[in-house]
Amino acid sequence: MSSNSISAASATAGAEVVHAGFLCDLCPESVHHEITGDRYKCLNCTPSFDLCGGCFLKHVQTPGGGISHAHVGHTFVRLQR
């Protein structure tokens, strides 16, 4: 599933799920927290690159959103649980 095929509504769905041990790689250090809601995992990156729904919408779904050029064209998968 490419990042372009994930809707804005799906990025905010499932807010009750906590992904224990997985931190959003783009949240500022002051709010660095375990991902709650949907987790977006880059399938092309090693080590793992994970985003929360808010950062996915802001940095991947938004054209010119400022995600590192290293992730442009990468495939993200939405993990709900």
C-alpha positions as CSV (number, residue, x, y, z in Angstrom):
1,M,0.0,0.0,0.0
2,S,1.5,3.3,-1.0
3,S,1.3,6.4,1.2
4,N,-0.9,8.1,-1.5
5,S,-3.6,5.4,-1.0
6,I,-4.2,6.1,2.7
7,S,-7.0,8.5,3.4
8,A,-6.9,11.2,6.0
9,A,-9.9,9.6,7.8
10,S,-8.0,6.3,8.1
11,A,-4.9,8.0,9.6
12,T,-6.9,9.1,12.6
13,A,-9.0,6.0,13.1
14,G,-8.4,3.6,15.9
15,A,-7.2,6.1,18.6
16,E,-7.7,3.6,21.4
17,V,-4.8,1.3,20.3
18,V,-1.4,1.8,22.0
19,H,1.6,0.4,20.2
20,A,3.8,-0.4,23.3
21,G,7.5,0.1,22.6
22,F,7.0,2.0,19.4
23,L,7.8,5.7,19.3
24,C,7.0,8.1,16.5
25,D,10.3,9.0,14.8
26,L,9.1,12.5,13.8
27,C,7.3,13.8,17.0
28,P,9.4,16.5,18.7
29,E,11.4,15.2,21.7
30,S,9.2,17.1,24.1
31,V,6.2,15.0,23.1
32,H,8.0,11.8,22.1
33,H,5.6,9.1,23.2
34,E,4.4,5.6,22.4
35,I,2.3,5.6,19.3
36,T,-1.4,5.7,20.1
37,G,-3.9,5.0,17.3
38,D,-2.7,3.9,13.9
39,R,1.0,3.3,13.5
40,Y,2.6,3.8,10.0
41,K,5.7,1.7,9.3
42,C,8.0,2.4,6.4
43,L,8.6,-0.9,4.6
44,N,11.8,0.3,3.0
45,C,13.8,1.4,6.0
46,T,16.1,-0.5,8.3
47,P,16.2,0.1,11.2
48,S,12.4,0.6,11.6
49,F,10.9,4.0,10.8
50,D,7.5,4.5,12.5
51,L,5.1,7.4,12.5
52,C,2.0,8.3,14.5
53,G,-1.1,9.2,12.5
54,G,-0.6,12.9,13.0
55,C,2.9,12.9,11.7
56,F,2.0,10.7,8.8
57,L,-0.7,13.2,7.7
58,K,1.5,16.2,8.2
59,H,4.7,14.9,6.7
60,V,3.8,12.2,4.2
61,Q,0.2,12.8,3.0
62,T,0.7,16.6,2.6
63,P,2.6,17.5,-0.6
64,G,5.8,19.3,0.5
65,G,5.2,18.3,4.1
66,G,8.9,18.2,4.9
67,I,9.6,14.5,5.3
68,S,13.2,13.6,4.6
69,H,14.0,13.0,1.0
70,A,15.2,9.6,2.2
71,H,11.5,8.5,2.5
72,V,10.1,10.0,-0.7
73,G,8.5,7.2,-2.7
74,H,8.8,4.7,0.2
75,T,5.8,2.5,1.0
76,F,4.1,2.9,4.4
77,V,1.8,0.3,5.9
78,R,-0.9,1.2,8.5
79,L,-0.8,-1.0,11.5
80,Q,-3.9,-0.9,13.7
81,R,-2.9,-3.5,16.3
